[in-house]
């Protein structure tokens, strides 16, 4: 198996503990004809034992949306033989979550399940171990092994979706944004770009009343709103785009913002957005749409005078019981280290745990900011302060590009960093109607016209534009 990239975000609790171990050496002591897996210790090493275990796992997953009769029928058909019965079970805390189909969150993706099961079943160096986590370690057959990989648990949620891209799989949590790219083929080529974007950054409007001097989009009160976003979302859903990030201008001031969030969710895409203001939290329609449909949002804070917004958004999050991700966002280069440290202290007081740092984009109004106003940040100190304040740090692609050496020196794994635009994500300006690798370069731009008399026009433009790599790499 090759893991190409990870975006972290998972956390689970359990009572029973089932894990995959590499090259297990403990003796097998699970009864060969048993198909019930709970708190007891067991070690599965033969193909037949692993098949029976995965048959039980698949059966438990299918029972979420099907009757036991149909779930058992599909399981038998999937494995080509009757390995289990309706009495088979896996302890509820150790039924791992199989990702769902992109277009149907209630339906397990059987193609992914087959590749995953085959990989473990046929690999003699992999065993499946069971026990429970009530002790001080994981004791499998008398062998204490702290280096196991615990399987994802709590199957009651179907928030994981997946899509396949050649030999590669993308697994995405619609609940917390965690994402992993992997392949089960040992000889799979490096995965340096996808054939369709996973994430699309959409400029929803160019209207904004705040006039920030560092605005890379030069948004103003004369800016226009887009009226074509629903049509774009239909096309993106056909491409199996996983998430979109709405920006502007100020996206929450688009007159149809609440409806756009609803349409995005309906098209199986998770909507997120960036905002400069907390005014929308007092609008019942927008507030309810954010609660119901959004995966998360980022609130910009780039001055000490903005600290009241941290307290206001924390109050809204708690009072509205928002379960998504709330991130405070600051721009590296114009926010000095002491300001960033102060932001983290204020976040800690408000019990907000995610800080997103953006690289400085010298574009639009930001291109005329005096050089002495743009400074270099000390990433090592920022990471240290984040740890002290229990803050999780995220960084956009531009930030990674700017501070790659500092991040590597700090020990950040390359699997957690993406430093190229336009290879897994792209930018759509829905106001001026063009597709680009990002929002802060003049070229390349690929223009489209959704009113043009061709149903495949947008897909044709996207296919020609994405991924934004050299022709010999496509």
N, C-alpha and C positions, 0 to 999 in steps of 0.2 A: 504494500500500500504506500502511495506517495501522498503526503499532505503538502499542499502548495501554499496555503495561506490561511490564517486564522484571525477572526475578530472575536475577542473574548466577551463573555457575558453570562455564563451559566452558573447556577447554584442550586443544589438539591439536598434534601435530607432523606435518610432512609433508616429502616430497622434491619431488614435483611440486606445482604451485600453480595451481588454477583459481579464477577469481573472477568476480563480476558487477560491471560498471562502469557507472556512470551517465553517459549522453551520451558514449560513447567516440568519440574523434576519430582514433585510429590507423587506418591502412589495413589492410584485411583481407589476410591472407596464409596462411590455412588452405585447403587444397585442398577444393573444394566437394563432391567425391564420396567424401571420406574419412570413416570412422566409427570411427577409432581415435584416442584422445586420451591422450597421455602427457606426456613432459617437454618436447616441442617447443613453440615459441611459436606461438600462434594467436589470432585475433580473430574471433569469430562475431557477425555483425550482422544477417543476413537471417533471415526466418522459417524458411526451409527448413533453414538451417545450425543454428539453435537447436533446431528440432524433432529433427534427427538427433542432436544432442548429448544432449538430454534422453531420447531413445529409448535411447541407449546407457547413460545413467545408470539409467533404470528397469530395463532388462534386467539390469544388474549387481546391482541391489538384489533383483530377483526371483530371481536365480540362487542367492541365499543359502538359499532354502527350496524351490525347485523345480528340476526338471531344465532343462537349456538349451532343450530342445524346447518345454516348456510355457512357460518364461519368454519365449521368442521369440514364441510364439503369442499370449500375453497382450499383449505389447508391440505387436505388429502390430495387434491388435484395439483397443488403447487409442488408438493414433494414427490408425487407419483406413486405414493404408497400410504397405507394407513399406519401411521406411526403413533397416533395418540387417540384418545377418546374424549367424550364430552366432560369426563371427570378430570381431565388434565388441567393443571393450573401452574402459574408462577405467582409467588407471593406478590401482592399488589405493589409493594414498595420496590420490587425489583423487576417489574415488567418495564422494559426499556421502550422508549418512544421511537417508533419507526416513522420516518417522515412521510407526509401526505403528498398526494398529487398537487401540482401547482393550482389547477383549476377546480379542485374539490377537496377542501380540508378535512372532509369526513372519510375520505377514501385513501387507504394506505397505498403508497407507491410500490407495487409488487416488483417492478423492474429493479428498483434500488434494493429491496429486500433480498431478491435472488442473488445479486452481485455480492452483497455484504455477507449473506449466509454462506455462499459458495467459497468466498475468500477464507472464512474462518474454518469451515468444515474441511476443506481440502488442504489447508496448511497444517502440516504435522507439528510445526513449532508453536502452534497456538492451542491453548487449552482454556476451558471455561470453568471457573472456580466459584463455589458458593459457600456462604457462611452467614455471619451476622456481624454488625458493628457495635455490639455491646461490650466488647473487650477493648484492650489497648492496641490491638493490631489485627491483621487479617491472617488467621491461622488456617491454612489449607492443608489438612492431612499431616499436621505436626510440623509444617514448614512455615515459618513466619516470613512473609514476602511483602515488604512495603512498596515494591515497585510494580504493583498491578495497575491496570487501567480499568477503573470502575465504569460500568456501562451507564449511560444516561437513564434516569429512572422517572417514576411518576407518570405513567402512561395516560392519565386521565385527561391531559391536555393535548390537543392536536394542533399546536401552534407551529410545529416544524413542517416546512414544505421543502421540496427539492426540485431541481431540474437537471437534466443531463445535457452536457455539451461535449460531444465526441466521446473520448475515453474518460471524461472528467465529470464529477458530480459537484454541485453546489447545494449545501444544506443550509437553510436559513430559518432562524427563529423569528416568527412574526410578533412574538411577545416581547423580546428584549433586544432584537437586532443582531444577536450572535450569528456568525457565519463561518463556515469552513469549506474550503475547496480541496477535493481529494480525488484520487483515482485508485481503483483496485488492481489495475494492470501494472505489473512490474516494469514493463517496457513502455509505459505511457510517456509521451513527449512532455517537456516542460510546459506548464500552463501559464504563459505570459500574457494571454489575452483571451477574452471570450468572444463568441461569434455574435452575441447580442448583449446589450448592456444589462448588468444586474441592478445598477442604480442609475437613475436619471435625475439630474439637477434641473428643475424647471423654473424659469423666470416667469412668474405669474403676472407681474405688473411692474411698471416703471414709475408708479406713483409712490411718493414718500414725502412727508412734510417735515422731516427732521434735519435734512441738509448737512449730514456728517461730512467733515472735510476729507475723511479717509474712505469714502464710498467709491468702490471700484466700478460701480454701475452708473454713476452720475445721475441718480434718481432725484426727481424734483416733484413739486406739487402740480406741475404741468404734465407729469408722466401719464401714459395710457395703460389701461387694463387690457389683458388678453381675453378674448371671447371664444377661443378655439380649444381650450384645455380638455373638455370632455372628448372631443374627437381624437386628440393626441393620446389620451388614456386608453381608448379602445385599441389603437394600434400598438401601444406599449404592452398591453395585456396579451395581444397575439404573439408578441415576442417573448413573453414570460418574464418581463421585468419584475423584480422582486420588491423594489421600494423606490420612492421618489422623495426628493427634498425640495420643498417649495420656498422660493426666495423672491426677491424683487430688486428694488422697491421694498415696501412693507406689505408682505403677502396678506396679513390679516385685515388689511384695509381694502382688499378686493371685494366688490359688492357680492360676489357669489362664493366667497371662501368656504363657508360651511357646506354648501352644496357640493363643491369640488372635493372636499374631504370625503363626503359620502360616496360620490361617484368613484373616487380612487379606490376605496375599500371594496366597492361592488365589483370592480375590475380585477380583484385579487392582488392589488398592489398596496403596500403599506405606505400611508402618507406621513411625512415628517415636514417640519418647517423651521425656518429661522425668523426670529422676530426681534425688533428693537424695543417693543413696548409691552406693557401689561394691560393696556386699555381693553383688549379683546376679552380679558377675563371677566369684565363687567357686562359683556354682551351674551345673554343667555343662549342664543342660537349658536354662536361660534363656540362658546364654552362647552356646550353639550356635544357638539360635533367633535371637538378635540378629545373629550372624554371617551366618546364611543368609537372613534375611528383611528385616532393617531397612535403611532408607535412611540413618538417622542418629539421634542422640540428643543431648540437652543435659543437662549435669551442673551442678547449682546450686552456686555458690560465692559466699557473701555475707559471709564473715568470714576474717580471717587464719588462724584455727584450721582452716579448711577446705582450706588449701593442699595438705595431704597428699593430698587426693582428686585434685588435678590430676596429681600424680606417679603415683598409683596407676592412674588411667584411661589415662594415656599408656603406662604399662608394659603394661597389658592390651591396648591397641590394637596395640602393636608385637608382643607375644608371640603374640596371637591372629591377627595379620595382618588386622585389620578394615579393609575397603576403604570403608566408609561414612563419613559425616560425624560427627565428634566435636566438639561445641560446648561451651564453658564458658559458663555463664549467670549473669548478675548482675542485680540489681534496681536500677534508677536510683532515687534518692531516699533509699534506706537504705544504699547503698554510696557512700561519698564518693569524690572524684576520686583521692585517693592510694591508696585500696584498689583501685580499678579499674586504676590504673597498675601497682600491685604484682601484680595478677592477670595482667596482660598480660606482665610480665617473667617471671613464673613459667611462663606458657604458652610463652613463647619458649624458655626453658630445656628445656621438655618437648617442643618441636617440635609444639605444638598451635596451629592457625592461625585458629580461628573463635571469636569472642566474640559472644554474643547478649545484648543489653541490653534488659531489659524495663521498660516504664513502670510506675510505682507504682500499684497498684490498691487504692483505699481501700474495701475490701469484706471481709466476714468479720472475722477477728481483726485484719487490717490496718487496719480502720476505727477502731480504738481506740489505734493507735500515737500517742504524743504528737507534737504538731506540730513540736517542736524536734528530733525524730529524723528528720523528713522534710526533705531539703534539695534544692537545685537543683544539678545537675551542669553543668560547663563542657564542652559538647559539642566545642567547638573544640580544647581541650586533649586530650580523649580521642581525637579523630581523629588529632591530631598524634602522640600516644604510640603509637597503633595502627600508624601508618606506621613509626615508629622500631623497633617490635618485630615488624614483618612480620605483623601481625594483621589479619584481615578482620573488619569489624564488621557485624553484623546487628541489626535492631531490630524489635520487635513493633509492632502497630498503635497501642497505647496510648503507646508511646515516641515514635512519629512524631507523634501528636497533641500530646503534651506539648512536644516540642522541634522542631516544624515550622519555625519561624522560624530557629532556630539551624542546622538542617540546610540550609535554603536558603542562608543566609549562608555556609555552608561550601562551597557549590557542589554539593550533592548534587542530581542531576537528579530532577525530579518523576516521571519514568518508573520510577524505582526505589523509589518510596514509595507505600504505600496507607494512607490515614488514616481509612477507614470500616470499622467492623465489620459483619458480616452481609450483605455484598454479593458477595463471592467466597468467603467461608468462613462457618462457623457453629459453634455449640457444642451438643453433645448431652450432657446429664447422664444417663448410663446407670444411675445409682443411683436418682435421683428421677424419671427418665423424662420429661424435657422438652427441647425445642429452643429455643435462644435465640441472639441475635446474638453473644454473648460470655459469658464466665464471671463477669463482675464487675458486672452490673447486675441490679436486682430485676425489671425488666420491659423488654420483653415476654417472656413465656414461653408456649410452646405444648406442652401435655401430650399424651402418647400412651400407649397401652396395647397392647403387642404380643400380649397374650392375648385381646384383644377379637376377637369372631368376624367379622372382616372382613379379607380378604387385602390390601386396598388402604388400610387404615387409616393406616399410617405414611406412605405416599406422599401421602395426602390431607392429613395434618397438615403434612408438609414443604412441600407445594405452597402451602398457606395461609400458612405462616410465611416461606418463603424466596422471594426476597431480602427482607431487612428494610429496605424502603424505603417511602416514601409511596405510597399506592394509585394516585395519578395518574402515578407513575413506573414502575409495574409493567407 
